[in-house]
Amino acid sequence: MDLLKLISAAGLLVFSVLTTGQKTAEWGYRGAYGPKYWNASYPHCNGYQQSPLDLETISTEPSSYSLLYTKFYSVKKPAVLTKNEHTVVLSFKDYYSERIPRVSGGNLPIGEKFEFSAIHFHWGQHSDLGSEHKFDGYSFAGEIHMIHFNRKYLTIQEASLHADGLLVLAFVLEAGLQNSSPTFSRISKQLELLQEENKPYSIGEIDLNSILDGVHHTNHFFYKGSLTTPPCSENVFWHVFTHPIRVSEDDMMRFRDIRNDEGKYLSGNYRPTQKRNGREILLKNDSKRFK
């Protein structure tokens, strides 16, 4: 995916974190650059609407909103994987073409559409940790974030500067003896071919629905929160789905083997849960799937 041109320093920072992960100010997940020190360079990381959260079912309110509506999620597009110093990113090559996946409806502002930008991954060293969000105190092996931006803004940089700018569809990864979906397994098998940071590697055509194969796409938690990486801007409509993507241990091991350019493992790239601070969390329970 071709990078959009810089329109503001803040916009580029957010765009870099959400997509290809170009290097900005130093931050990480361990030691002196770990999450508890992020606020020294990124004040928003000490805000009152931070993410991720431990989503406690008993303290949620039922969601009466309509279903989320997706468009072009089944359209195959040429995809690339990119490794950066913090994670792995999946994006589409023909980002500016027609039929870009988008989301509307649900708890989102009425009449507004959110366009797909990229997917990035979080995972741990073991299968009982790695997800950023928790469900009733329970962690999973990992989590994927499907990043979208509000199309009433021209670019993701511009959208990232507004309170209604970003949408994340989050799915936890549950590792076990079962096989992954063919697309997820295909992605994991390409990881060892990622060499230099920020160097895209083509993996052929995929569609987003195939990554979510077998997942019930409707039941989810909804809340307003932040990016889970610096600059931690509080402008994200979070939809965290309760049904996990089931993946094999072998595929998760391929993620755990990834190293950055300094030879350090990327495993453990998840932010600890943050304080809820009285925020409303809605829970949608429905047997239907995405349209």
N, C-alpha and C positions, 0 to 999 in steps of 0.2 A: 504494500500500500504506500503510495506517495505521501510524504508528509506535507501537511498544510503549512503555508508560510506564517512566520511570526507576525502576530498583530498586537501582542502585548506580552510583557514578561510573565505576568500571572497566567495568561492564557496558555502560553507555551509550556509552562511548568505543569499545569494540569493535563494538557494534551500528552506530554511526554510520559507522565505517570500512567495515564489510562491506556495508551497505545503502545508505542515502541519503547518507551522507557529510556529515552536519552538521558544522559547524566546531567544532574542539576546539583544543588547543594547536597553535601554528604549526609546520607541517612542509611539506616539498615535495620536489622532485626536483632543484633547482638552487641554487647559491650557498650561503649561510650556513644555509639550511634544508634542504639536501640530505641524502641518506642517510647520509653519513659523520658527520653531526652529530646524527642522530636520538637516539642513546643519551644525549645530554645531558639530554633531557627524558623519554626513554622508555628506562630502563635495560635492559629486556628485549631491545632491539635490539642489544645487545652480548653476547647469550647464546651458548650452544654448540650449539643446535639451530635455527639460523636458516634461513630460506628467502628466495629461491630458490636452487637449486643448478645447477651444470653436471653433468648426469647422464651419466656415462661408462659406456657399455655394458659395457666390458671388466671393470669393477670391480663389477658387480652380481651378485646371487645369483638363481637362478631361483625364481620364486614357485610354491609348490605349493598355494596357496589356491584355493578355488572361485571361480567367476565372481561379479562384482558382480551384484546383482539390483536392477533399478529397477522402480518402480511409479508409474503415472499420468504417465509421461514423455510419453505420446502424447495426454494430455487437453488440449484447448484451453482456455485461460483468458485473461481480459482482462488485458492487460499495459500497463505504463507504463514510459517512459524518464525518467530523471532525470539532469541534469548537476550535478556538484558541482565543487569547486575542484581536484579531482585526477583525475576519471574520469567515465565514463558508467555508470549502473546500470540494469539491467532487472529489474523485479519484477512480481509479480501483484497486481492490485487486491483480489481476494477471498481474501486471505492466510489468513483465518480459516475459510474454507469447507471442505467435505469435498474429498477426492480431491487433496490436495496432493502433488506429486511427492516421492518418497522413495527412499532407497538403503539396501541392506543387503547382507550377505554379503561375499565377498572377504576382504580383510585386516582388515575392521572387527571390533570386538568381537562375539562370537557372540550372536545373538539381539537385537542392538540396531539400531534404525532411525534414519536420519538424514534429516531433513526439509528440503526445498529452502527457501531464504530469498531469494536474489537472485543475479544475475550481474553481475560488473563486468569492465571491459575494460582492457587495457594495450596500448600500441602505440608505435611509434617514428616518427621523421621520414622513414625510408626503409625499404624492404622487407627489408633485411638486418639490421635490428635492431628491437627493440620487445618481443620476448618476454622474460618474466622468467626462465624456465628455459631452459637450453641443452641440446642433445643433442650430446654429444661435441664441445663447443666451438662448435657451430653455433647461431646465433640466427635467429629468425624475425621476421616483420613485426609480430606481436602475439601476445596470449594472452588467453583468456577464462577466468575463474574462476567455477565454479558453486558457490556457498556453501551448505552444509547444516549443520544442527546436530542434536545427539543428542537424540532425542525423550524420553529418560528424564528430561530437564530440561524445565521448563515453558516456558521462553523462550530465545531465542538469547542474551539477556544472561546468564542463569544458566549456560547451556552454555559460554559463552565464558570462564567462570571456572574450568573444570575441564579436566584433562589429556586427557580423552577427549571433549571437547565439540564439536569442529568437524571437518568433512570438506570438502575442496575437490576437485572434479573439474576438472582443468586441461587445456585444449586449445590448442595453438599454432595461429597463423594463418599460412598460407603464401600470399603474394600473387603473382599472375601474370596471364596473359592469359585464364585460364578465368573463367567466370561463377561468382558466389557462389550459394549456395543461395537460393531465393526468399525465405525468411524472413530470412536475414542481409542480403540486399540491401534488403529492406523496412525493416529496422532502420536501416541506414546512411542510407537516403533520408529518414528522419525526423529525423536529427541536426540539420539546419539549422533545424528548428522548435523546438529546445530554446533557450529564451531565458534567463530568470533561473535562477540556481543553486537547486537543491532544489525546483524547481517541476515536479511530475510532468506528463508529457504522454502521453495515451492513444494507443496504437498498434493497438488492436483485439485480437482473440484470436490467440494463438499457442500452440504446444506446444514443449516443450524438445527433443524428438527432431528437430523440423524444423530447428532451429538446427544440429544435428549431422548433417544430411542427407549421406549419402555417406561418412561417417566410420566406420572400423572402431573399434568402441567397447570392444574387449577389451584389446588390447595396451597395457600401461601400466607406468610406474615407480611404485613405492610406497615411501614413507619417512615418518618422523615429523619434522615441522618446525614452522614458525611462520607467523603472518601475515606478509605481505611489506610491510605498512604499519604504522606505529605503531598500537598499542603493541607490536607484534612478539611477542605472547604465543605461547609454544611449546606449542600444544595442537591442532595440525592434523594430521589424517590426509590426506596428500597422495597423490593418484592423478593422475599426469601422463601423458596418453595420447600414444603415439608416432606415431599417424597424424594428420597436421595437418588442420585445417579449411581447405579451399582456397577462397580468396576473390579477387575481382577487384581490380586496382589502383584502379579507380574507387571502389569501396566503401571501400578503405583511405584514399584521398585525402579522403573525406568525414570520416573520423575525424581525419585530420591537420589539417583545417580548423577543428576545434572550438576555441573560446577560452573561458576562464573569464570571470567578471564583471569582471576587471581588464584584459581584452583580451589576455591571454597565452595562447599555444597550450598545449593539454594534452599534445601529443605529447612523448614522452620520459618518460612516467609509469611507468617500470619500475625496480625496484631491482636493483642489481648482484648477481651471484651471490655467495653466502656460502661459508664454509669448511664442508666436510663433517664434520670433527672425528670421523672414525671411524664415522659412522652406517651402519647396514645399509641398502642400497637393493636392493629386490627388483624383478625384471623379469618381467612376465607376458606370455608369447607364446602366442597362441591364435588360431585362425581364426574362432572364434565371435563373435557379437555380444551386446549386452545382451539380456536376456530381455524 
